[in-house]
Amino acid sequence: MNASSTPFPPLVIPRSEHSISRAAISPNALKVLYRLKEAGYQGFLVGGAVRDLLLGITPKDFDVATNALPEEVRRLFRNCRLIGRRFRLAHVHFGNEIIEVATFRAAAAPEREDAEEADPDSENDAALGDGTAGEGASTGRAAAAGAAPEPAAAYDSEHRAFDQSGRILRDNIYGTIEEDVWRRDFAANGLYYSIEDFSIWDFVDGVSDVRARRLKLIGDPETRYREDPVRMLRAVRFAAKLDFSIEPVTEAPIRKLAYLLDGVPPARLFDECLKLFLSGFGVKSYRLLQKYGLFEHLFPMSAAAFALPPYAYAQDMLERGLMNTDERIAADKPVTPTFLFAVLLWSAVLRELNERQAGPAPDLALLMQACDTVLRAQQSRVAIPRRFAVPMRELLMLQPRFNRRSGVKSLSLLQHPRFRAAYDFLLLRAQVGVADPELAKWWTDIQVLPQEERVALVQARPAEPAAEGDAAAPASRRRRRRRRGGAART
């Protein structure tokens, strides 16, 4: 089913037959909806907000759809900014909350979540490797990181462009609500809450899907995935987040089309990875990515290492790390992409290191080179911004230092700005059996001791000429060389 076969009215579900209350809607979103209504425009709460409200979940964002053009929305709201080149959107600012207002579109374009873009004068940092700007800037970054250039575009009008695989590159064709619904991805996300009479407009049987906790693509799944391959990641993310099943017809093409992710701008995939792994359902997301053959297209070097016996433990380590992250998010504790990507890439770094050297005790310079090689290669798939890549490398480079526990200088590790993240990483390694549990306990205990007792403890230990046991433990001679001149950089 597609836009050419849609001329039928929606199922209008009156307020008395659904559970959405205005009390659960952001007051700022209501202000936007009411002002649109008062100005003579249609205004609907749309997408994930309607879905979540039906599920009894507090939405993270409240998005609005309207028949007002972006410039007309800007005239209504002094606190409005227009953003985007690929998809022109209005952002209405209320302090820290932004209500996004999108004009109804006629074509099968991706959702807002798929492609946020900023105008050249936006506040986003578009510096190379930063990863905060939208897709327009990310294409340039991908090229700088060594990614293949975008395929030649095909145009069916001055407003709409596709690449050779069928992926939509630009779409600014405005339409009606009856057309707009067909550019949305899943039926559960294709619902409209009307401010006129507080009813829900359902063109695609989305309410039934929400009640059945089911994900079903609107239209032909293969076509929709080709238009925007990130929809495959969204299917995984919503299934993990909402505990929804993926309807068989929607599920069937995913593994066959997973390769299409290779053509998505790497900076955009970075944003998707944060949503997959740092939203409180990372373990479920990872298992679904593996099930559908998607993970290997996001982290190919890690996936290849997981398949080799010496590094297979890193898969268990990754799941444990994601589980810990999910628990921290549930407890409202901070999390960082630095630790996430360290766990994701550890197996690839170890494999690269072992191919550069012989013997169980690695050279720190070679460990740094292995980190840099993996990070450079990873940029062509998921572009990790420099502000996370640099501390991630520092975290991994600290692992060998945990093996040295004699001498007062060993205590300087406790003052390192990356100590806490590196210590948590050590605990993960101990849990999967590749770091000595006694070593992890020693560093756990010493953190709570008074300084005098710490000094006495390390001075009482005999000198340690070489670290043992862990695949990433360096020889002590390398520690002396690093103090003199520092490790080589690549």
KOLSE-251188 format. One record per residue (C-alpha): chain; residue number from 1; residue in three letters; x, y, z. Coordinates in steps of 0.001 Angstrom, whole numbers, plus 524288, in hexadecimal, padded with zeros to 5 digits. Layout:
# residues N
  cadena  num  residuo     xx     yy     zz
       A  NUM      ALA      X      Y      Z
...
This chain:
# residues 490
  cadena  num  residuo     xx     yy     zz
       A    1      MET  80000  80000  80000
       A    2      ASN  8055D  80D6A  7FCBF
       A    3      ALA  80192  81B88  7FAF9
       A    4      SER  7FAF5  818FF  7EE01
       A    5      SER  7F146  80FC5  7F465
       A    6      THR  7ED45  817D6  8001F
       A    7      PRO  7E109  81FB0  7FD19
       A    8      PHE  7D8E7  81ACD  80858
       A    9      PRO  7D53E  821C2  814F1
       A   10      PRO  7DBF6  81EB6  821C3
       A   11      LEU  7D5FC  8172F  82CD3
       A   12      VAL  7D2D4  82229  83659
       A   13      ILE  7D35D  81D54  8445D
       A   14      PRO  7CBF0  826C7  84D3A
       A   15      ARG  7D122  82B31  85A5E
       A   16      SER  7C7D6  8221F  8617E
       A   17      GLU  7CE23  81638  85B0A
       A   18      HIS  7DC8D  818AB  85D94
       A   19      SER  7E4FD  81B3F  86975
       A   20      ILE  7EC81  82778  8659C
       A   21      SER  7EA4D  832F2  86EC3
       A   22      ARG  7EED7  840E0  86C8A
       A   23      ALA  7F454  84069  87A54
       A   24      ALA  7FEBD  8370F  8754B
       A   25      ILE  8029D  83FF4  869EF
       A   26      SER  80D3A  84A33  86B41
       A   27      PRO  80715  8579A  86E18
       A   28      ASN  81029  85D65  863DD
       A   29      ALA  80B80  853C5  85998
       A   30      LEU  7FD8E  85781  85CFB
       A   31      LYS  800FA  865ED  85B44
       A   32      VAL  8060C  86313  84D96
       A   33      LEU  7FA30  85AF2  849FC
       A   34      TYR  7F083  86502  84EEA
       A   35      ARG  7F741  8705C  84829
       A   36      LEU  7F72E  8690E  83B47
       A   37      LYS  7E8C3  8664D  83D32
       A   38      GLU  7E5B7  87480  84081
       A   39      ALA  7ECDC  878F3  8343A
       A   40      GLY  7E455  8701B  82BDD
       A   41      TYR  7EE12  8651C  829A5
       A   42      GLN  7ED23  856B3  82CA8
       A   43      GLY  7F583  8522C  8380B
       A   44      PHE  7F826  8441B  83C0F
       A   45      LEU  800D9  83DAA  84610
       A   46      VAL  80763  832F6  83E35
       A   47      GLY  80FF6  826F5  83E05
       A   48      GLY  816CA  82136  849BF
       A   49      ALA  81045  82A8F  85344
       A   50      VAL  802C3  82550  84FF2
       A   51      ARG  807B1  81759  8506B
       A   52      ASP  80E2C  8193A  85DA5
       A   53      LEU  8026B  82019  86376
       A   54      LEU  7F9E0  81498  85F65
       A   55      LEU  8039F  80B8B  86613
       A   56      GLY  80395  813A4  8727D
       A   57      ILE  811BA  81809  87049
       A   58      THR  81609  82625  871D3
       A   59      PRO  81B1B  82A4B  86467
       A   60      LYS  828D2  82FA4  86343
       A   61      ASP  824C0  8390D  85881
       A   62      PHE  817EE  83F0C  85435
       A   63      ASP  817A1  8413B  84583
       A   64      VAL  80D14  84874  83E07
       A   65      ALA  8086C  84746  82FF9
       A   66      THR  800D1  85200  82919
       A   67      ASN  7FC48  856EC  81BEC
       A   68      ALA  8031B  863F0  81EAE
       A   69      LEU  80F80  86617  816D4
       A   70      PRO  81C34  867AF  81E79
       A   71      GLU  81C8D  8764E  81BAD
       A   72      GLU  80E7B  87793  82088
       A   73      VAL  8120D  87079  82D0E
       A   74      ARG  81D6B  879BF  82F1D
       A   75      ARG  8145D  88572  82DCF
       A   76      LEU  80BA3  87FE2  83884
       A   77      PHE  81696  87DC1  8426A
       A   78      ARG  82101  887AE  845DA
       A   79      ASN  828B0  87CBA  84C58
       A   80      CYS  82954  874B8  83FC9
       A   81      ARG  83502  870DF  8377A
       A   82      LEU  8349A  86A09  82A58
       A   83      ILE  83E90  85F38  82875
       A   84      GLY  8421A  85546  81E2F
       A   85      ARG  844D7  854A7  80FBF
       A   86      ARG  840BC  846BF  80D07
       A   87      PHE  83472  8483B  8154E
       A   88      ARG  83037  85606  818C4
       A   89      LEU  82B7B  85656  826DB
       A   90      ALA  82745  86076  830D4
       A   91      HIS  82CC6  85FD5  83EA0
       A   92      VAL  824F9  86753  848C5
       A   93      HIS  82D78  869C0  854C2
       A   94      PHE  82841  86A00  862AF
       A   95      GLY  83458  86ABE  86B4E
       A   96      ASN  83A9A  85D46  86AB6
       A   97      GLU  82F00  85724  863B2
       A   98      ILE  82DAA  8577B  854F9
       A   99      ILE  820C1  8546E  84E5F
       A  100      GLU  8235D  85043  8407D
       A  101      VAL  8191E  8540D  83678
       A  102      ALA  81946  84D55  82932
       A  103      THR  810E4  850C7  81D92
       A  104      PHE  80938  84572  8179E
       A  105      ARG  8112A  83F31  80CD4
       A  106      ALA  80CEF  837FE  800C0
       A  107      ALA  8184F  82EA1  7FEBF
       A  108      ALA  81D8C  822CE  805E1
       A  109      ALA  827FB  82A2B  80D63
       A  110      PRO  82E7B  8256E  819DE
       A  111      GLU  82A0B  829E2  8271F
       A  112      ARG  83035  8354F  82E5C
       A  113      GLU  83817  82BE4  836C4
       A  114      ASP  83E8B  82674  82AA4
       A  115      ALA  844B9  832F1  825BE
       A  116      GLU  8460F  83F0F  82DD7
       A  117      GLU  84CEB  849C1  82669
       A  118      ALA  85098  85780  829B2
       A  119      ASP  851A6  863C4  821D8
       A  120      PRO  85F40  86935  81FC8
       A  121      ASP  85CCB  8730E  82A96
       A  122      SER  85852  868D3  8345B
       A  123      GLU  85E8D  86723  841A3
       A  124      ASN  86308  8594F  83E79
       A  125      ASP  871AB  8571F  83DEF
       A  126      ALA  874D1  852C2  83030
       A  127      ALA  88367  8512C  8324F
       A  128      LEU  889B6  8452F  82C60
       A  129      GLY  88809  83966  83536
       A  130      ASP  87EDB  84013  83EB6
       A  131      GLY  872DB  83881  83A86
       A  132      THR  868C4  8421D  83FB0
       A  133      ALA  86432  8481A  832FF
       A  134      GLY  859CA  84232  82A65
       A  135      GLU  85AC5  839E7  81E64
       A  136      GLY  85E69  844F7  8154F
       A  137      ALA  86AFC  8470D  81CC8
       A  138      SER  86D1F  838AC  81F9D
       A  139      THR  86ED8  83541  8114D
       A  140      GLY  87ACD  83DEB  810C0
       A  141      ARG  88035  837E3  81D11
       A  142      ALA  87E1F  82A48  817B8
       A  143      ALA  885E5  82DC4  80B9A
       A  144      ALA  890C5  83354  813FC
       A  145      ALA  89104  826B7  81BCD
       A  146      GLY  892DB  81E98  80F8E
       A  147      ALA  884BF  81A98  80CD5
       A  148      ALA  88008  81869  7FF0B
       A  149      PRO  87997  82460  7F8F7
       A  150      GLU  86AE1  82535  7F7E8
       A  151      PRO  865C6  81E56  7EBB5
       A  152      ALA  860B3  826EA  7E0EF
       A  153      ALA  85339  82C3C  7E3AD
       A  154      ALA  8472B  82A63  7DB64
       A  155      TYR  83CEC  8352B  7DB63
       A  156      ASP  82E80  8343F  7D875
       A  157      SER  82C7C  842B7  7DB28
       A  158      GLU  833DF  84E4F  7E064
       A  159      HIS  82F17  84AC4  7EE09
       A  160      ARG  83172  83C29  7EEFD
       A  161      ALA  83E03  83466  7ECBC
       A  162      PHE  841AA  82608  7EDEA
       A  163      ASP  84EB0  81F1E  7ECEB
       A  164      GLN  850D8  8131E  7E45B
       A  165      SER  84CC8  809A6  7EF14
       A  166      GLY  83FC2  8109B  7F0E3
       A  167      ARG  8438D  81830  7FD2D
       A  168      ILE  83D08  82573  7FE77
       A  169      LEU  846F5  83078  7FE7C
       A  170      ARG  83DC9  83C22  7FEC4
       A  171      ASP  82F26  83E10  7FFD9
       A  172      ASN  82847  84AF4  801D0
       A  173      ILE  81B63  84826  7FB0B
       A  174      TYR  81050  84C6D  803D3
       A  175      GLY  80327  845B1  803ED
       A  176      THR  7F74B  84244  80C0C
       A  177      ILE  7F5C3  83A02  8183C
       A  178      GLU  7F099  82EF7  80FA5
       A  179      GLU  7FD7D  82F24  80836
       A  180      ASP  80618  83206  813F3
       A  181      VAL  802CC  82550  81AC9
       A  182      TRP  80934  81D5E  80FE6
       A  183      ARG  81687  82359  81202
       A  184      ARG  816C8  81E5D  82003
       A  185      ASP  81D5D  8119A  822FB
       A  186      PHE  8157E  808A6  82BDE
       A  187      ALA  806D2  80842  82D87
       A  188      ALA  80881  809C2  83C3F
       A  189      ASN  80F5E  816B6  83965
       A  190      GLY  80567  81B2F  82F57
       A  191      LEU  7FB1B  82064  838BF
       A  192      TYR  7F605  82E64  839C6
       A  193      TYR  7EFF7  83477  845E7
       A  194      SER  7E6FF  83FB6  8420C
       A  195      ILE  7E639  84BE3  84A84
       A  196      GLU  7D8FA  84F0E  8447A
       A  197      ASP  7D166  8448C  84BA9
       A  198      PHE  7DC17  83C7B  8526B
       A  199      SER  7D9B6  830EB  84978
       A  200      ILE  7E3ED  827DC  8436D
       A  201      TRP  7E47E  826F1  83499
       A  202      ASP  7E91C  8197B  8304B
       A  203      PHE  7EB54  81706  821BD
       A  204      VAL  7F388  80AA5  82309
       A  205      ASP  7ED9C  8028E  82E1A
       A  206      GLY  7F84F  807A2  836F6
       A  207      VAL  7F01C  8074B  84357
       A  208      SER  7EE58  7F8A5  84196
       A  209      ASP  7FD0C  7F71A  84007
       A  210      VAL  7FFA2  7FED4  84C67
       A  211      ARG  7F5FB  7F693  853FD
       A  212      ALA  7FC00  7EA11  84E5F
       A  213      ARG  809C5  7EF6A  850F9
       A  214      ARG  80D4F  7ED01  842CC
       A  215      LEU  81606  7F41B  838FC
       A  216      LYS  8111E  7F42C  82B09
       A  217      LEU  816BD  7FC88  8203A
       A  218      ILE  80D90  8052B  81881
       A  219      GLY  80EBA  8010D  80A3D
       A  220      ASP  8178F  7F6F5  803EB
       A  221      PRO  8228C  7F3C1  80D98
       A  222      GLU  82D60  7F1FA  8039A
       A  223      THR  82A1B  7FED9  7FCFF
       A  224      ARG  82969  80605  809E8
       A  225      TYR  8367C  8007F  80E84
       A  226      ARG  83CD8  80457  801A6
       A  227      GLU  8376F  8121F  802EF
       A  228      ASP  83E05  81330  81025
       A  229      PRO  8462B  807C2  81547
       A  230      VAL  8463F  80DAB  822F2
       A  231      ARG  8383E  808D0  82412
       A  232      MET  83E1A  7FB61  82697
       A  233      LEU  84517  800E5  8327B
       A  234      ARG  838A8  807BF  836B5
       A  235      ALA  83160  7FAD2  8360B
       A  236      VAL  83B88  7F4F3  83F2C
       A  237      ARG  83B5E  800BD  84828
       A  238      PHE  82C9D  80154  849A4
       A  239      ALA  82BA8  7F29F  84B78
       A  240      ALA  835DA  7F34F  85650
       A  241      LYS  830D0  7FFBA  85CAB
       A  242      LEU  82252  7FC85  85C7B
       A  243      ASP  82329  7EDAF  85D37
       A  244      PHE  81BE4  7ECEC  8503C
       A  245      SER  81C6D  7E1AC  846B8
       A  246      ILE  81FFF  7E44D  83881
       A  247      GLU  8155B  7DFC5  82F5B
       A  248      PRO  81A70  7D4B3  82670
       A  249      VAL  818E9  7DC04  81987
       A  250      THR  81FF1  7E7C4  81F52
       A  251      GLU  82A87  7DF05  824E4
       A  252      ALA  82D07  7D6AB  818DF
       A  253      PRO  835A9  7DFCE  81084
       A  254      ILE  83E58  7E4FA  81B65
       A  255      ARG  8495B  7DB14  81ABB
       A  256      LYS  8498B  7DB81  80BD3
       A  257      LEU  84A32  7EA67  80B86
       A  258      ALA  85355  7EC74  81727
       A  259      TYR  85E50  7EFF2  80DB3
       A  260      LEU  85739  7FC9A  80A65
       A  261      LEU  85BFD  80216  81759
       A  262      ASP  86989  802BA  81137
       A  263      GLY  864E0  80E58  80925
       A  264      VAL  85F29  81639  81474
       A  265      PRO  8676B  821EF  818CB
       A  266      PRO  86FD0  81D8A  82462
       A  267      ALA  86C5E  82947  82CDC
       A  268      ARG  85E0B  825E4  82BA0
       A  269      LEU  860DC  817F0  82FED
       A  270      PHE  8680E  81D3E  83BC8
       A  271      ASP  85B7C  823F6  84006
       A  272      GLU  853E2  81769  83DD3
       A  273      CYS  85DAC  80F94  845DF
       A  274      LEU  85BEB  818D5  85155
       A  275      LYS  84D3B  816BB  85094
       A  276      LEU  84EFF  80801  84FBE
       A  277      PHE  858F7  80648  85A95
       A  278      LEU  85769  811D6  863D1
       A  279      SER  848C1  81272  865E1
       A  280      GLY  8473F  807B6  86FF1
       A  281      PHE  844F7  7FBEE  86728
       A  282      GLY  8528F  7F997  861A9
       A  283      VAL  85324  7EAE7  8641E
       A  284      LYS  84658  7E87C  85CEB
       A  285      SER  84AB0  7F156  851C7
       A  286      TYR  857A8  7EA45  85058
       A  287      ARG  8515C  7DCD4  84FF5
       A  288      LEU  847B4  7E13F  84595
       A  289      LEU  8528E  7E77C  83D87
       A  290      GLN  8599C  7DA65  83DCB
       A  291      LYS  84D39  7D2EE  83AA1
       A  292      TYR  84AB9  7DAD8  82E4A
       A  293      GLY  858E1  7DBDE  829B0
       A  294      LEU  85988  7EA87  82BF1
       A  295      PHE  86458  7EB3A  8361A
       A  296      GLU  86EE2  7E6FC  82C85
       A  297      HIS  86B96  7F2A1  823DA
       A  298      LEU  86D16  7FC1A  82F23
       A  299      PHE  87947  7F640  8357F
       A  300      PRO  87F4B  7ED12  82B6D
       A  301      MET  88C96  7EB96  83211
       A  302      SER  88663  7E819  83F1C
       A  303      ALA  87CF1  7DE8C  838D0
       A  304      ALA  88845  7D7DF  831D6
       A  305      ALA  88FFE  7D6C6  83E88
       A  306      PHE  88462  7D0FF  845E7
       A  307      ALA  884BB  7C58C  83C65
       A  308      LEU  892C7  7C214  84028
       A  309      PRO  894EF  7B9B0  84C6C
       A  310      PRO  89F4E  7C270  852C9
       A  311      TYR  895F4  7CDFA  852D8
       A  312      ALA  888D5  7C74F  8545E
       A  313      TYR  88881  7CB3B  862BF
       A  314      ALA  8872F  7D974  85E74
       A  315      GLN  8793C  7D6C1  85A27
       A  316      ASP  875BE  7D2AA  86809
       A  317      MET  87D27  7DE84  86CDF
       A  318      LEU  87533  7E750  863E3
       A  319      GLU  86856  7E1CC  868C2
       A  320      ARG  86C97  7E399  876E0
       A  321      GLY  870C5  7F17F  873F9
       A  322      LEU  863C6  7F490  86D89
       A  323      MET  85C9B  7EE5E  878F6
       A  324      ASN  86411  7F712  88264
       A  325      THR  860E5  802DC  879ED
       A  326      ASP  85273  7FF61  879BA
       A  327      GLU  852A3  7FE38  8888C
       A  328      ARG  85932  80B81  88A02
       A  329      ILE  84F0D  811DE  88148
       A  330      ALA  84412  80B69  888F2
       A  331      ALA  84A27  810ED  89560
       A  332      ASP  84B3A  81E74  88F10
       A  333      LYS  85A16  81E01  88F7F
       A  334      PRO  86288  82448  884F4
       A  335      VAL  867BD  81C6F  87982
       A  336      THR  8716D  8200A  86EF4
       A  337      PRO  873CB  81BE8  860DF
       A  338      THR  88242  81AF8  86441
       A  339      PHE  88053  80E9F  86C4C
       A  340      LEU  87666  80921  862B0
       A  341      PHE  87F8D  809E9  8570C
       A  342      ALA  88AF5  804BC  85EFA
       A  343      VAL  88339  7F85C  861B2
       A  344      LEU  87E40  7F795  853B9
       A  345      LEU  88BD1  7F898  84DB1
       A  346      TRP  89434  7F16C  857BE
       A  347      SER  8946E  7E486  85059
       A  348      ALA  8985A  7EB5F  843C2
       A  349      VAL  8A353  7F2AE  84AB9
       A  350      LEU  8A8AE  7E623  850D7
       A  351      ARG  8A85E  7DF0A  843E1
       A  352      GLU  8AF7D  7EA3E  83D37
       A  353      LEU  8B975  7EA9C  8483E
       A  354      ASN  8BC31  7DC0C  847A9
       A  355      GLU  8BE6F  7DCD0  83906
       A  356      ARG  8C8E2  7E72B  83B57
       A  357      GLN  8D103  7E003  84591
       A  358      ALA  8D56D  7D300  84AE6
       A  359      GLY  8D575  7CF29  8592F
       A  360      PRO  8CBCA  7D0EF  86451
       A  361      ALA  8D072  7DE4D  8691D
       A  362      PRO  8CD22  7E8F2  85F48
       A  363      ASP  8D46A  7F559  85C6E
       A  364      LEU  8CCCA  80176  8607A
       A  365      ALA  8D039  80851  853D6
       A  366      LEU  8CA8D  7FCE5  84C45
       A  367      LEU  8BE48  7FD48  8549D
       A  368      MET  8BC98  80BA0  8513A
       A  369      GLN  8BEBC  808B2  842D9
       A  370      ALA  8B496  7FDD5  8436F
       A  371      CYS  8AABF  8072F  849AA
       A  372      ASP  8AD30  81162  83F35
       A  373      THR  8AC22  80792  83417
       A  374      VAL  89F13  80268  838F4
       A  375      LEU  899BA  8100F  83B57
       A  376      ARG  89D88  8149A  82DAF
       A  377      ALA  8971E  808C2  8276F
       A  378      GLN  88AEC  80A53  82FC4
       A  379      GLN  888B2  81841  82B06
       A  380      SER  88429  81328  81DC7
       A  381      ARG  878CA  80BFC  8244F
       A  382      VAL  8754D  812C9  83117
       A  383      ALA  87C59  81FBC  8326A
       A  384      ILE  8808F  8211C  840A1
       A  385      PRO  882AE  82F85  843B1
       A  386      ARG  8901A  83377  84858
       A  387      ARG  88AD2  837B8  85588
       A  388      PHE  8878B  8295E  85821
       A  389      ALA  8922D  822A8  85023
       A  390      VAL  89D89  8291B  8573E
       A  391      PRO  89921  825BB  8651C
       A  392      MET  89548  81829  8605B
       A  393      ARG  8A343  815E4  85BF1
       A  394      GLU  8A840  81B0D  868FF
       A  395      LEU  89F46  8119B  87030
       A  396      LEU  8A4C2  80609  868AA
       A  397      MET  8B2C1  80AAE  86A2A
       A  398      LEU  8B0F8  80AEB  878F9
       A  399      GLN  8ADD1  7FC6C  879C9
       A  400      PRO  8BC0F  7F7E4  87A60
       A  401      ARG  8BEE3  8017E  88568
       A  402      PHE  8B5D3  7F9FD  88E87
       A  403      ASN  8BFCF  7EEFD  88E8E
       A  404      ARG  8C9E4  7F770  8955A
       A  405      ARG  8C73D  7F855  8A3FB
       A  406      SER  8D4B3  7FA71  8AA06
       A  407      GLY  8DAD6  8079A  8ACB0
       A  408      VAL  8D460  81466  8B04F
       A  409      LYS  8D387  8188C  8A217
       A  410      SER  8C9AD  80DDC  89F74
       A  411      LEU  8BFF5  81594  8A7B1
       A  412      SER  8BFEE  820A0  89DBC
       A  413      LEU  8B673  8185F  895E2
       A  414      LEU  8ABFB  81B9D  89FF1
       A  415      GLN  8AD03  82A03  89C35
       A  416      HIS  8ABC0  827E3  88D9D
       A  417      PRO  89F66  82E4A  88809
       A  418      ARG  89BE0  82178  88140
       A  419      PHE  89E59  818F9  88D21
       A  420      ARG  8902A  8162D  89079
       A  421      ALA  88C69  81202  882BD
       A  422      ALA  898F1  80A2A  88149
       A  423      TYR  89683  803A2  88E7C
       A  424      ASP  888B5  7FFE2  88A60
       A  425      PHE  88E98  7FA33  87E03
       A  426      LEU  89832  7F258  88645
       A  427      LEU  88CD8  7ECCF  88E1A
       A  428      LEU  88656  7E86B  8817C
       A  429      ARG  892BD  7E195  87D26
       A  430      ALA  8939B  7DAC4  88A50
       A  431      GLN  88566  7D66A  8894E
       A  432      VAL  887F7  7CF68  87C6B
       A  433      GLY  8949E  7C945  8814A
       A  434      VAL  89F14  7D0B0  879A6
       A  435      ALA  8A3CB  7D908  88502
       A  436      ASP  8A7B2  7D3D6  89256
       A  437      PRO  89C3E  7D530  89BF4
       A  438      GLU  8A62B  7D7B0  8A6C2
       A  439      LEU  8AB60  7E330  89ED9
       A  440      ALA  89DC1  7E8DF  89D98
       A  441      LYS  89B6E  7E703  8AC33
       A  442      TRP  8A854  7EDA6  8AF7D
       A  443      TRP  8A4A7  7F9DE  8A7D8
       A  444      THR  89712  7F97F  8ADB4
       A  445      ASP  89C3E  7F8FA  8BB92
       A  446      ILE  8A704  80302  8BA24
       A  447      GLN  89D89  80DA1  8B5E3
       A  448      VAL  8974C  80E35  8C35F
       A  449      LEU  8A3E7  80E1D  8CB46
       A  450      PRO  8A9DA  81A71  8D153
       A  451      GLN  8B5A7  81F9C  8C9EA
       A  452      GLU  8BF50  81B04  8D454
       A  453      GLU  8BA59  80D15  8D37F
       A  454      ARG  8BABF  80D70  8C4A1
       A  455      VAL  8C908  81184  8C4CA
       A  456      ALA  8CC9F  80720  8CEC8
       A  457      LEU  8C5A3  7FCBF  8C6D1
       A  458      VAL  8CC92  7FF79  8B9F2
       A  459      GLN  8D9D3  80147  8C088
       A  460      ALA  8D86F  7F404  8C6F1
       A  461      ARG  8D697  7ED34  8B9E9
       A  462      PRO  8E29B  7E79C  8B310
       A  463      ALA  8E68F  7ED83  8A619
       A  464      GLU  8DF10  7E7EF  89A94
       A  465      PRO  8E854  7E5FD  88F05
       A  466      ALA  8DDA3  7E1D6  885A6
       A  467      ALA  8CEE7  7E0E1  885D8
       A  468      GLU  8C8DA  7D395  883DE
       A  469      GLY  8BC36  7CD4A  88000
       A  470      ASP  8B4DE  7D75C  87805
       A  471      ALA  8B591  7D880  86961
       A  472      ALA  8B75F  7E72E  86A6D
       A  473      ALA  8C19A  7E79A  87532
       A  474      PRO  8CE71  7EE72  87161
       A  475      ALA  8DC37  7EB63  87593
       A  476      SER  8E179  7F46A  8800F
       A  477      ARG  8ECA2  7F86F  87715
       A  478      ARG  8E289  7FF1A  86E86
       A  479      ARG  8DE18  80727  87A1B
       A  480      ARG  8EBF3  80C79  87B81
       A  481      ARG  8ECEA  80FE6  86D28
       A  482      ARG  8DFED  81709  86D9E
       A  483      ARG  8E475  81F62  87922
       A  484      ARG  8F056  823C9  87191
       A  485      GLY  8EA3A  827B9  864CC
       A  486      GLY  8DC17  823C4  863FD
       A  487      ALA  8D5AA  819D3  85B3D
       A  488      ALA  8D67F  81BA9  84C9F
       A  489      ARG  8CA9A  820CE  845BE
       A  490      THR  8C5B9  81CB3  83882
